[in-house]
Amino acid sequence: MRHRSLPAALGAALLFACNPAAFADITIGVTLSATGPAASLGIPEKNTIEMLPNTIGGEKIRWIVLDDASDTTRAVTNTRKLISEDKVDVVVGSTVTPNSLAMIDVVADAETPMISMAASSRIIDPTNPKTRWVFKTPQNDSLMADAIAVHMKANGVKTLGYIGFNDAYGEGWLGEISRSAKTAGIKLVADEKYNRNDASVTGQVLKLVAANPDAILIGASGTPGATPEKELVARHYKGKIYQTHGVANPDFLRVCGTDCNGTLLPIGPMLVFEQLPDSNPVKKVAAQYITQYESKYGKDSRTTFGGHAYDAFALLSKAVPEALKKAKPGTKEFRAALRDALEASNVVGTHGVFVMSDQDHNGLDNRARVMIRIENGKWMLAK
Amino acid sequence: MDLSIAAFLTQDGVTNGAIYALLALALVLVFAVTRIIWIPSGEFVTYGTLTLAGLQLGKAPGTVGLLLGAAVIAAAIEAASTIRAGEWRRLPLRLAGWLTPSLLIAGLIVWAAPRGIPLAAQIVLTLAAVTALGPLLYRIVYRPIADASVLVLLIVSVALHFVMTGLGLWFFGAEGWRTPAFTDASFQLDRMTFSAQSLLVVLTSIVLIGALYVFFGRSLYGKALRATAVNRVGARIVGISPSFAGTLTFALSALLCAFCGVLIGPITTIYYDSGFLISLKGFVGAIIGGLVSYPLAAAGALLVGLLESFSSFWASAFKEVIVFTLIIPVLLWRSLTTRHHDEDD
């Protein structure tokens, strides 16, 4: 019996140690995908959060960062734990869309604001009353898809082929680009699916090349985006190749090498902040963030994903002082005040200018995207 | 679909099938000798690719740390069991036996990594490092429970798979790696282009399979392994140590998997968690051979490669579904045609 009481005692001690009443600081709970399939997105977000300040407006922040392993169930469990045990004032996360969608119910029931770092516009769908509590920093996919369609039209593309992930990301992009292409009068002539871990995409690429479209869009994130592109080059495809903003990290450039020369993609302006005109409002914020990030994690280590985490904090830095005027952290009133302040955000972030309203909990506009071209392992602003 | 597309798909399917065939052989070998369903075999593949990629960068990859750590743990376990048996005199020899190879390989890698050695030498080092991991993990994880039921061994394999995937993320990072092609050459044969790379993969596989055939047919050690596979108790009675057979089996399978890793690296991008799907496809091949027949397993793996390549052309969204559905008719056919053996011997 002696052994059985030990864990119970430990548990009690742990509960006591975590007793939220002992803290009056602002508590920010983070759940992100630092491991699992979305790790290449979650790790720069985690790195960014580690270098963020520990105070907002003179108030101390208690950061609680949890890993959800890119798993939806784990993200929900983390959110429940953050809310019920740690009594957080705001939840930041998660990295990917399925996780973020699943977390909406939990934060809405607990009336806690949440800032997602995932892309889909469904996360903040204004027709769902629960999304009253949900905000997000990344650009909507539709904004990026429009940028691609506009660029294609301007460059005389008439037919388009698509190859994307056989998952929510690839399906989502197929939907968005079908809509954008239709508006721009571009015909979608072939669509193919592949998996992140596929040993070969020869079959899909042969079919795409046989359809011979003017341009091909690859709907993938991270280094897996290079697999079909290398195969397209090996099969002598001559048209334009577009990627999505999901691939914008240094590892993609490393894996793809010279095969990716001339590839076009839409992206948040932060990635090429050096090439932006000084008049661009984003330039200063992006320069500050990227300089700090690269001095800690190495030259050219920048990714746009870390920027989403930084932007979440930028929103909070503006909203928390407003909320502090109305209530004390740790209370229901504070969370409600924080939500109202977030909804009234007008903040310049690394990815663009967030102008939120009760109908738009993202608030980014055309200033949050630029088209870039890959040239010899470098991101170049495209005209 | 015209003839040239079919030829391309066949070439692609055979290349991948050759890699799956090596894995299927490794799986059959391990199961036949030790009754372990060796799920972490995929991790040995990815460790092979990623270790080589690390050497390409001129850095000693994380595999070295794992190798040393595993060697120390294995030596400690060995020392404990030797002391418990009171065989003090054998202690130094046994410790040296477990520690020296790993120390040598690790030292060589650390020394050679920043020196820009040629690709062939990097491949040899990679094969050595990953192969050495096989017996070490067998000693640490499987040998203490060698007599457990197939189910327990399977569950332990699953656990080891997760541990190795996690370590892989830590060692190599979340992003994928590619190793350079052995050769960029290609040649034309009646409108068809063959890449020398894929030919090399198929040839290597054939040579390895041939070498295994000779090893099992002609050498004493190969015959000892075969005897253990046929009848564990009988083999023990005629003086074949089951733990030695296990160690040798794991070294051989790890070598096969490391070869897969080196071969697959230039063909596709490999991630820390790519191994599971690759080994699962090798497993489907092995299942076709009933986890006992080497030629059937190799043929099955080839079938998996071809099926995968053609289904990715016709119905790319359902590719994995088609490949893994194959296992159902095969299992049905096998359970109808073979007599059922009891799980516990």
Interface residues (C-beta under 8 A of the other chain):
Chain A: T35 G36 P37 A39 S40 G42 I43 N166 E192 K193 Y194 N195 R196 N197 D198 A199 S200 V201 T202 G203 Q204 L206 K207 A210 G222 T223 P224 A226 T227 N249 D251 F252 V255
Chain B: I5 F8 L9 D12 T15 N16 I19 G166 L169 G173 A174 E175 G176 W177 R178 I264 I267 T268 T269 Y271 D273 S274 L277 I278 E308 S309 F310 S311 S312 F313 W314 S316 A317 K319 E320
